[in-house]
Amino acid sequence: MQEVIRLRPREADAHSFLAYNRLMAGRFVDAQVCAAKAISIDPDHAQSWEIMGSSLHHQKLTKMAIPAFERSIRLNPDRLDAYANLCAIYSHRGRHAKANLMGEEFLRRYPTGQPGLTVVVQGNLGWSFCETKQWAQAEHANRSVLALAPDDCCAMVNLAHALFELGSPDEARTLCRKAISLGTYKPSMEEARKFLAKYAS
């Protein structure tokens, strides 16, 4: 019995490794199956719950992904991808307070982070802070995005929104015009035009 107990974590690790490889290959259903096998062997395997959440999220099964990510964090509070994914999910579902909580926890635990993932988290925070009218935090988050991704149109427009509200219209107009001139993301261009019209004077 003791030998079986010792083997089980290694078996779970092996299935989790397969799940990760399937996830990276874009084989999301296969990743879900492998993660589920790992979890059936070791229900407290935090990495497998995180992979399960990611595979479900990629399949647009967001409602099922949320508890998987949350379980991963409960088991291991240092699961970087789980925080980033939950920040994105909650932001896009309009649950901005929870998005802010997940994003800020990600940044607290990973102040240097991974540049690509940090841009995503800060971008979602930047939008959520605008939606909740936390303008100073919105300015900081969106400036952080632009420091890493200078041509991110969404961050430009969100920063412009915050700056209009904070009383810095000249910089805000410059950002809106730049977002329009880049022309890389139509919704941001439309938002920029709306802000320029709203704050014309």
Wavefront OBJ file of the C-alpha trace (Angstrom):
o trace
v 0.000 0.000 0.000
v 2.801 2.447 0.840
v 4.418 1.765 -2.545
v 1.123 2.552 -4.300
v 0.819 5.816 -2.377
v 4.384 6.768 -3.376
v 3.729 5.998 -7.033
v 0.509 7.954 -7.319
v 2.046 11.465 -7.328
v 4.512 10.374 -10.015
v 1.664 8.961 -12.117
v -0.264 12.213 -11.723
v 2.844 14.173 -12.757
v 3.198 12.048 -15.891
v -0.414 12.626 -16.969
v -0.090 16.330 -16.132
v 3.034 16.544 -18.303
v 1.102 14.979 -21.187
v -1.763 17.396 -20.566
v 0.608 20.359 -20.729
v 2.132 19.158 -23.999
v -1.337 18.686 -25.511
v -2.331 22.164 -24.331
v 0.755 23.754 -25.914
v 0.001 21.881 -29.153
v -3.527 23.306 -29.233
v -5.108 19.898 -28.606
v -7.435 21.217 -25.940
v -9.807 18.263 -25.638
v -6.859 15.865 -25.298
v -5.321 18.189 -22.697
v -8.574 18.135 -20.759
v -8.645 14.320 -20.828
v -5.038 14.013 -19.620
v -5.566 16.614 -16.882
v -8.709 14.795 -15.739
v -6.716 11.537 -15.503
v -4.056 13.243 -13.386
v -6.744 14.695 -11.113
v -8.407 11.296 -10.752
v -5.081 9.948 -9.466
v -4.297 12.966 -7.279
v -7.256 15.310 -6.640
v -4.883 17.865 -5.100
v -2.642 18.217 -8.158
v -2.659 22.008 -8.567
v -0.918 22.094 -11.945
v -3.460 19.691 -13.431
v -6.355 21.844 -12.229
v -4.676 24.858 -13.873
v -4.241 22.942 -17.156
v -7.834 21.759 -16.901
v -8.948 25.378 -16.563
v -6.848 26.457 -19.550
v -8.101 23.641 -21.780
v -11.726 24.451 -20.892
v -11.146 28.171 -21.388
v -9.718 27.555 -24.874
v -12.846 25.531 -25.667
v -14.927 28.541 -24.551
v -16.269 26.518 -21.620
v -15.618 29.461 -19.342
v -18.172 28.593 -16.691
v -16.429 25.258 -16.135
v -12.942 26.793 -16.343
v -13.479 29.206 -13.453
v -13.763 26.595 -10.654
v -10.795 24.682 -12.100
v -8.587 27.769 -11.934
v -9.900 28.641 -8.474
v -9.193 25.115 -7.222
v -5.648 25.350 -8.609
v -5.020 28.573 -6.665
v -6.494 27.153 -3.465
v -4.129 24.193 -3.713
v -1.112 26.290 -4.695
v -1.386 30.098 -4.406
v 1.595 30.529 -6.748
v -0.105 29.310 -9.962
v 0.765 32.210 -12.283
v -1.403 31.233 -15.267
v -4.469 30.682 -13.109
v -4.408 34.283 -11.824
v -3.864 35.655 -15.336
v -6.690 33.603 -16.820
v -9.120 34.454 -14.032
v -8.293 38.149 -14.413
v -9.161 37.912 -18.127
v -12.302 35.831 -17.600
v -13.730 38.027 -14.849
v -12.881 41.197 -16.790
v -14.687 40.025 -19.923
v -17.664 38.811 -17.899
v -18.040 42.245 -16.277
v -16.999 41.037 -12.826
v -14.459 43.813 -12.515
v -13.891 43.686 -8.765
v -12.857 40.018 -9.011
v -10.789 40.756 -12.132
v -8.937 43.476 -10.243
v -8.360 41.146 -7.296
v -6.876 38.401 -9.502
v -4.758 40.839 -11.528
v -3.379 42.616 -8.487
v -2.586 39.287 -6.813
v -0.737 38.183 -9.961
v 1.347 41.383 -9.934
v 1.990 41.140 -6.193
v 3.308 37.592 -6.498
v 5.111 38.164 -9.799
v 6.261 41.811 -9.874
v 8.589 41.118 -12.804
v 6.378 38.409 -14.290
v 6.626 37.247 -17.890
v 6.409 40.232 -20.273
v 3.720 38.739 -22.538
v 1.578 37.563 -19.644
v 2.108 40.806 -17.725
v 0.826 42.794 -20.721
v -2.338 40.673 -20.775
v -2.925 41.049 -17.028
v -2.199 44.790 -16.992
v -4.404 45.241 -20.064
v -7.345 43.534 -18.394
v -6.720 45.532 -15.228
v -6.525 48.743 -17.238
v -9.932 48.112 -18.750
v -11.514 46.928 -15.485
v -10.222 49.981 -13.617
v -11.806 52.196 -16.287
v -15.080 50.313 -15.979
v -15.070 50.836 -12.206
v -13.938 54.486 -12.552
v -10.679 53.942 -10.655
v -8.871 56.413 -12.865
v -5.474 56.622 -11.166
v -5.167 52.823 -11.126
v -6.344 52.734 -14.749
v -3.636 55.224 -15.716
v -0.934 53.162 -13.995
v -2.061 49.837 -15.494
v -2.335 51.155 -19.042
v 0.990 52.993 -18.862
v 2.528 49.687 -17.746
v 1.103 47.978 -20.837
v 2.447 50.673 -23.159
v 5.888 50.456 -21.554
v 6.038 46.821 -22.732
v 3.866 47.108 -25.866
v 4.019 50.704 -27.183
v 1.556 50.096 -30.035
v -1.194 48.447 -27.982
v -4.255 50.369 -29.209
v -6.552 49.124 -26.433
v -4.167 50.394 -23.754
v -3.817 53.732 -25.575
v -7.551 54.310 -25.628
v -8.063 53.119 -22.044
v -5.226 55.384 -20.905
v -6.764 58.265 -22.862
v -10.099 57.655 -21.117
v -8.392 57.767 -17.721
v -6.456 60.914 -18.615
v -9.584 62.720 -19.835
v -11.182 61.949 -16.475
v -8.044 62.961 -14.564
v -7.846 66.322 -16.319
v -5.038 65.730 -18.833
v -6.914 66.170 -22.129
v -3.942 67.110 -24.335
v -2.092 63.823 -23.786
v -5.396 61.955 -24.020
v -6.161 63.468 -27.449
v -2.664 62.603 -28.659
v -3.174 58.983 -27.632
v -6.572 58.814 -29.338
v -5.145 60.198 -32.585
v -2.264 57.718 -32.448
v -4.666 54.785 -31.902
v -6.697 55.925 -34.915
v -3.604 56.380 -37.096
v -2.309 52.901 -36.264
v -5.616 51.430 -37.421
v -4.855 47.986 -36.006
v -8.017 47.394 -33.957
v -11.341 48.778 -35.143
v -13.190 48.825 -31.763
v -10.373 50.878 -30.224
v -10.413 53.260 -33.181
v -14.155 53.770 -32.719
v -13.701 54.367 -28.989
v -10.931 56.882 -29.715
v -13.187 58.806 -32.118
v -15.970 58.842 -29.499
v -13.641 60.254 -26.868
v -12.312 62.917 -29.235
v -15.876 63.986 -30.021
v -16.958 63.896 -26.361
v -13.950 65.886 -25.114
v -13.627 68.148 -28.184
v -13.308 71.403 -26.232
l 1 2 3 4 5 6 7 8 9 10 11 12 13 14 15 16 17 18 19 20 21 22 23 24 25 26 27 28 29 30 31 32 33 34 35 36 37 38 39 40 41 42 43 44 45 46 47 48 49 50 51 52 53 54 55 56 57 58 59 60 61 62 63 64 65 66 67 68 69 70 71 72 73 74 75 76 77 78 79 80 81 82 83 84 85 86 87 88 89 90 91 92 93 94 95 96 97 98 99 100 101 102 103 104 105 106 107 108 109 110 111 112 113 114 115 116 117 118 119 120 121 122 123 124 125 126 127 128 129 130 131 132 133 134 135 136 137 138 139 140 141 142 143 144 145 146 147 148 149 150 151 152 153 154 155 156 157 158 159 160 161 162 163 164 165 166 167 168 169 170 171 172 173 174 175 176 177 178 179 180 181 182 183 184 185 186 187 188 189 190 191 192 193 194 195 196 197 198 199 200 201
